[in-house]
Amino acid sequence: MKAGIVIFPGINRERDMAIALEGATGRKPRMVWHRETDLSGLDLVVIPGGFSYGDYLRCGAMAAQSPVMGAIRAHAVRGGHILGVCNGFQILTEAGLLPGALLRNASLRFLSSDCWLRVERADTAFTRHYRQGAVFRSPMAHGDGNYFADDATLDRLEGEGLVAFRYALPSGEASPAANRNGSARNIAGIYSPNLRILGLMPHPEDLVDPLMGGIDGKPLFDGLAAALAA
Amino acid sequence: MKATVTVMLKAGVLDPQGKAISQALHNLGFAGVGEVRAGKVIELDLAETDPGAARAQAEDMARRLLANTVIESFRVEIAA
């Protein structure tokens, strides 16, 4: 799997992401600067977390207009896989590659803690190394992670099986108590209709080594490496 | 022309910032304050001299960048 990590000014989680990808594939991912316009040859494009362009206007709004986004759209049209984490998820929604938007956390607090994610389906390139219904721990760190979409969009996402992960209790129950940022229907991550674009707020890349305190996030990267092995 | 674009969260979209401001105003003794909504004001200096064309430009900018119409609505005012 050839992976590339897109770096916008203000992005700060690209090194964590590179460690997770290299751990799964054995090769260093290509680091892609936001002014680059050629992503050909990449199987997976990752937009990592951070505060692109200082979160000016809205989180992800400026990055969605940057030169590299044209190449990311072309990659999507080619059927390429895209992973957007945290600010990367916000950027994908601002760019219109995923529906909905991420609002300020309902509590108004920046949330920096672990959460538990329930795997809604295990037949995608991102989740094939998990079991459906499995719950795994993931760090999260965001101020604007409150997923919003209108009811028709939410119904469509659920009806078409495009909800990737929900905030849940360790028992697997997607209860209000587990939904600390106030996301609609406990949604933590969603897929594009072809299941090749995934956006999620938490950071599975930060739990891929026992030295980090666990390896709950490692199956996501190992699964991607297996699915996209070339 | 000057264009002023006011961007607000749509009705029905939770505005926790507005709620917090309302609570703070109550704490200051402004007991009569009801719902508070917080938004953004963006001022644009445009080369366009025709008010109608300036409005059309500003609305296009609002739709494509200044507002996220999934969650926000906008209003444009034009002044010479």
Interface residues (C-beta under 8 A of the other chain):
Chain A: L57 R58 A61 Q65 T93 E94 P99 G100 A101 L103 R104 N105 A106 S107 L108 N146 F148 A149 D150 G182
Chain B: V13 L14 P16 Q17 A20 L65 L66 N68 V70 I71
